[in-house]
């Protein structure tokens, strides 16, 4: 497959993965409201392991090496903390607003990647971050105008914290996807998350009600499919080529939030999301190459 065609295919698969993930967010929000974010994330992770482990074993895949295991543990840990904070916050704020706040993650990841690799952070990244920050302020202004409750404010803060941690996870995903195949990435991410969650299960964990089991299975299946799709895509294209697929989640979250929870998207949320997206896109924009002079020719 030609490089351009491979990038287009990876983009399409990543966009599909985001749509599936948005559907999973909807199911998980319902579970988080009913039983708490901790229990919902724990159930989804354990069922995800049960779904993926037989596939991993049946393929007779070699056990991951030390470097891959280290990446699995790091991303599973950071991703787990991010997921727990996100769903705790999502249970308290409208889906579209919560997802809009997560759009800061790719921008934060740009700065983290620059610091980790010792690269100079471009002026466009700094300008883009200022524009995106204005978007966050617009969403906050919408909460003030709507006299948001303390729960909504706390949920928004939790999602912003989740975005910061998720940015670290995005930096690790590219390395993880290059060191292991998609099934392994999805399985060990769920496995590490389950391990951490089980440590506190005696204090915070609860068993799902029988009527919740179909939703738990659906959330785990959707999460596994999305994780495999994104790992496949990130292994075949640069992160900067796929970052914009994250923004399609706003459309899906607004649609699912309206259909399932009757949520309306405020103009403040739409305006804030547009500023955040614009800032992120400007931040990753590369300067045009300097025109060649006659001397260079």
C-alpha positions in Angstrom: 0.0 0.0 0.0 1.3 3.5 -0.9 2.2 5.8 2.0 -0.7 8.2 1.2 -3.2 5.3 0.9 -1.9 3.8 4.1 -2.4 7.2 5.9 -5.9 7.5 4.6 -6.7 4.0 5.7 -5.3 4.6 9.1 -7.3 7.9 9.3 -10.6 6.1 8.4 -9.9 3.3 11.0 -9.0 5.9 13.7 -12.2 7.9 13.0 -14.3 4.7 13.2 -12.5 3.9 16.5 -13.5 7.3 17.9 -17.1 6.7 16.9 -17.2 3.4 18.6 -15.5 4.9 21.7 -18.2 7.6 21.8 -20.9 4.9 21.9 -19.0 3.2 24.7 -18.8 6.6 26.6 -22.6 6.7 26.4 -23.0 3.2 27.9 -20.4 4.0 30.5 -22.1 7.2 31.5 -25.3 5.3 32.2 -23.4 2.8 34.3 -21.5 5.5 36.2 -24.7 7.3 37.1 -26.2 4.1 38.3 -23.3 2.5 40.2 -20.4 5.0 40.3 -17.5 5.5 38.0 -15.2 3.2 39.9 -17.5 0.1 39.7 -18.3 0.9 36.0 -14.6 1.1 35.0 -13.7 -2.0 37.0 -16.4 -4.1 35.4 -15.6 -2.9 31.9 -11.9 -3.6 32.3 -12.4 -7.1 33.7 -14.9 -8.1 31.0 -12.5 -6.5 28.4 -9.7 -8.9 29.6 -12.1 -11.8 29.4 -13.0 -11.0 25.8 -9.5 -10.3 24.6 -7.5 -12.9 26.4 -8.8 -15.9 24.5 -8.1 -14.1 21.2 -4.5 -13.4 22.3 -4.0 -17.0 23.4 -5.6 -18.5 20.3 -3.3 -16.5 18.1 -0.3 -18.0 19.9 1.3 -14.6 20.2 4.6 -14.5 22.0 4.7 -13.0 25.4 5.7 -9.3 25.2 9.3 -8.4 25.9 10.6 -6.2 28.7 10.3 -3.0 26.7 6.7 -3.8 25.6 5.7 -4.8 29.1 7.1 -1.5 30.5 5.0 0.5 27.9 1.9 -1.6 28.7 2.3 -0.9 32.4 2.9 2.8 31.9 0.0 3.4 29.4 -2.3 1.1 31.4 -1.6 3.1 34.5 -2.0 6.6 33.0 -4.9 5.5 30.8 -6.6 4.0 33.8 -6.3 7.1 35.9 -7.6 9.2 33.0 -10.5 6.9 32.3 -11.6 6.9 36.0 -11.5 10.7 36.3 -13.2 11.1 32.9 -16.2 8.9 33.7 -16.5 10.4 37.2 -16.8 13.8 35.6 -19.0 12.6 32.7 -21.6 11.4 35.1 -22.0 15.0 36.2 -21.8 17.1 33.0 -23.4 16.8 29.6 -21.5 14.5 27.2 -20.8 17.1 24.6 -19.3 19.5 27.1 -17.2 16.8 28.8 -15.8 15.6 25.4 -15.1 19.1 24.3 -12.8 19.6 27.4 -10.9 16.4 26.5 -9.8 18.0 23.2 -7.1 19.7 25.2 -5.3 16.4 25.4 -3.7 16.4 21.9 -2.5 19.9 22.6 -1.0 19.0 25.9 0.5 15.9 24.3 2.3 18.2 21.8 4.1 20.0 24.7 4.8 16.8 26.5 6.3 15.1 23.5 8.4 18.2 22.8 9.7 18.2 26.4 10.3 14.4 26.4 12.2 14.5 23.1 14.0 17.7 23.8 12.4 19.4 20.7 11.9 23.1 20.5 8.2 24.0 21.1 7.1 26.0 18.1 5.4 29.4 18.3 2.3 28.0 16.7 2.0 25.6 19.6 2.1 28.4 22.1 -0.4 30.5 20.1 -2.7 27.5 19.6 -2.7 26.8 23.4 -3.8 30.4 24.0 -6.7 30.0 21.6 -7.7 26.7 23.1 -7.6 28.1 26.6 -10.0 30.8 25.4 -12.3 27.9 24.4 -12.2 26.5 27.9 -13.0 29.9 29.4 -16.1 30.1 27.0 -17.3 26.8 28.3 -16.7 27.9 31.9 -18.7 31.1 31.1 -21.5 29.0 29.9 -21.5 27.2 33.3 -21.6 30.5 35.1 -24.4 31.8 32.9 -26.4 28.6 33.5 -25.7 28.7 37.3 -24.1 25.3 37.2 -24.2 23.3 40.3 -21.1 22.3 42.4 -21.4 18.8 40.9 -21.1 20.1 37.3 -18.1 22.3 38.2 -16.4 19.4 40.0 -17.1 17.1 37.0 -15.6 19.7 34.6 -12.4 20.0 36.8 -12.1 16.2 36.9 -12.4 16.0 33.1 -9.7 18.7 32.7 -7.4 16.6 35.0 -8.3 13.5 32.9 -7.2 15.4 29.8 -3.8 16.2 31.3 -3.2 12.5 32.2 -4.7 11.3 28.8 -2.1 13.5 27.1 0.6 11.4 28.6 -1.2 8.3 27.5 -1.3 9.6 23.9 2.4 10.1 23.9 2.9 6.5 25.1 0.3 5.1 22.6 2.5 5.8 19.6 5.4 3.9 21.2 3.2 1.1 22.5 1.5 0.6 19.1 4.9 0.3 17.4 6.2 -2.2 20.0 3.1 -4.6 19.9 0.2 -5.6 17.8 -3.3 -4.1 18.3 -4.7 -7.1 20.2 -1.8 -7.1 22.6 -2.1 -3.4 23.2 -5.8 -3.6 23.9 -5.5 -6.7 26.2 -2.6 -5.5 28.3 -4.0 -2.0 28.7 -7.2 -3.6 30.1 -5.1 -6.1 32.1 -3.0 -3.4 33.8 -6.0 -1.2 34.5 -7.9 -4.2 36.0 -4.9 -5.0 38.3 -4.8 -1.5 39.7 -8.5 -1.3 40.1 -8.7 -4.6 41.9 -6.3 -3.4 44.6 -9.0 -1.0 45.9 -12.0 -3.2 45.0 -12.6 -4.4 48.6 -13.3 -0.8 49.6 -14.8 0.8 46.5 -15.9 -2.1 44.3 -19.5 -3.4 44.0 -21.1 -6.2 42.0 -23.2 -5.2 39.0 -26.9 -5.8 39.2 -28.2 -8.6 36.9 -30.0 -6.0 34.7 -26.7 -4.2 34.2 -24.7 -7.1 32.8 -25.8 -6.5 29.1 -24.6 -2.9 29.4 -21.3 -4.0 31.0 -20.7 -6.5 28.2 -21.6 -3.9 25.5 -19.2 -1.3 27.0 -16.4 -3.9 27.2 -17.0 -5.0 23.6 -17.1 -1.4 22.3 -14.1 -0.4 24.3 -12.1 -3.4 23.0 -13.0 -2.8 19.4 -12.1 0.9 19.7 -8.8 0.1 21.4 -7.8 -2.4 18.6 -8.8 0.1 15.9 -6.8 3.0 17.4 -3.8 0.8 18.0 -3.9 -0.5 14.4 -4.2 3.1 13.1 -1.4 4.6 15.3 0.9 1.8 14.3 0.5 2.9 10.6 0.5 6.7 10.7 2.0 9.5 12.7 0.0 10.8 15.7 -0.2 14.3 14.1 -1.9 12.8 11.1 -4.6 11.1 13.3 -5.1 13.8 16.0 -7.9 15.4 14.2 -10.0 12.3 14.3 -10.4 13.0 18.1 -12.6 16.0 17.2 -15.3 13.9 15.5 -16.1 12.7 19.0 -17.9 16.0 19.7 -20.5 15.3 17.0 -21.1 11.7 18.3 -21.2 12.8 21.9 -23.8 15.6 21.1 -25.9 13.1 19.2 -25.7 10.3 21.8 -26.2 12.7 24.7 -29.4 14.0 23.1 -30.7 10.6 22.1 -30.0 8.8 25.3 -30.0 11.4 28.1 -32.0 14.2 26.5 -29.1 16.6 26.8 -29.1 19.9 24.9 -25.8 21.4 23.6 -25.5 25.0 24.6 -24.0 27.7 22.3 -21.3 28.2 24.9 -20.2 24.5 24.5 -20.3 24.7 20.7 -18.3 28.0 20.7 -15.8 26.7 23.3 -15.3 23.5 21.4 -14.7 25.4 18.1 -12.0 27.5 19.8 -10.3 24.5 21.4 -10.3 22.6 18.0 -9.0 25.7 16.2 -6.3 26.1 18.7 -5.2 22.5 18.5 -5.2 22.5 14.7 -3.2 25.7 14.6 -0.7 24.3 17.1 0.1 21.3 15.0 0.4 23.3 11.8 3.8 23.2 10.3 5.3 26.3 8.7 5.4 26.4 4.9 8.8 25.7 3.4 10.8 28.7 2.4 10.7 29.4 -1.3 13.9 28.5 -3.2 16.1 31.3 -4.4 17.9 31.4 -7.7 21.2 30.8 -5.9 19.8 27.6 -4.4 18.8 26.5 -7.8 
